[in-house]
Amino acid sequence: MGVYWLLHYHLFRFIKRYDSVLLVLDFVFLLLIILMFIVPSRLANPDRSQDFLASGFVRE
């Protein structure tokens, strides 16, 4: 996840002006990065905790 965040950081460091469309696209990009790690762990262990966010990261 850190590699994607660093890519995002270095890419957006060069942007001088932006509008609401770019901000929305940026938000969607970061959301997809997060989901890329949460969804596979959730699919691999569907019978785990009901808490969606904690189920992929908390080991029992």
C-alpha positions as CSV (number, residue, x, y, z in Angstrom):
1,M,0.0,0.0,0.0
2,G,2.9,2.3,0.7
3,V,4.2,2.0,-2.8
4,Y,0.9,3.2,-4.2
5,W,0.8,6.1,-1.8
6,L,4.3,7.2,-2.7
7,L,3.4,7.0,-6.4
8,H,0.4,9.2,-5.6
9,Y,2.5,11.6,-3.6
10,H,5.2,12.1,-6.3
11,L,2.6,12.3,-9.1
12,F,0.6,15.1,-7.4
13,R,3.6,17.0,-6.2
14,F,4.0,18.5,-9.7
15,I,0.4,19.7,-10.0
16,K,0.1,23.4,-9.6
17,R,-3.6,23.9,-10.2
18,Y,-6.6,21.6,-9.7
19,D,-10.3,21.5,-9.8
20,S,-13.1,19.5,-8.2
21,V,-12.9,16.8,-11.0
22,L,-9.3,16.1,-10.2
23,L,-10.0,15.9,-6.5
24,V,-12.8,13.4,-7.0
25,L,-10.6,11.3,-9.3
26,D,-7.8,11.5,-6.7
27,F,-10.2,10.3,-4.0
28,V,-11.4,7.4,-6.1
29,F,-7.8,6.4,-6.9
30,L,-7.0,6.3,-3.1
31,L,-10.2,4.5,-2.4
32,L,-9.4,1.8,-4.9
33,I,-6.0,1.3,-3.4
34,I,-7.6,0.7,0.0
35,L,-10.2,-1.6,-1.4
36,M,-7.5,-3.6,-3.3
37,F,-6.2,-4.7,0.1
38,I,-9.5,-5.1,2.1
39,V,-11.7,-7.0,-0.4
40,P,-9.4,-10.0,-1.0
41,S,-8.8,-10.5,2.7
42,R,-12.6,-10.3,3.2
43,L,-13.3,-12.8,0.4
44,A,-10.6,-15.2,1.8
45,N,-12.2,-15.2,5.3
46,P,-16.0,-14.6,4.9
47,D,-16.9,-16.3,8.2
48,R,-14.7,-14.0,10.3
49,S,-15.9,-11.0,12.3
50,Q,-18.8,-8.9,11.2
51,D,-16.8,-5.7,11.3
52,F,-15.8,-5.1,7.7
53,L,-12.7,-3.0,8.3
54,A,-11.3,-5.0,11.2
55,S,-11.9,-8.4,9.7
56,G,-9.0,-8.1,7.2
57,F,-6.4,-6.8,9.6
58,V,-7.1,-8.3,13.1
59,R,-5.8,-11.8,13.6
60,E,-7.4,-14.0,16.2
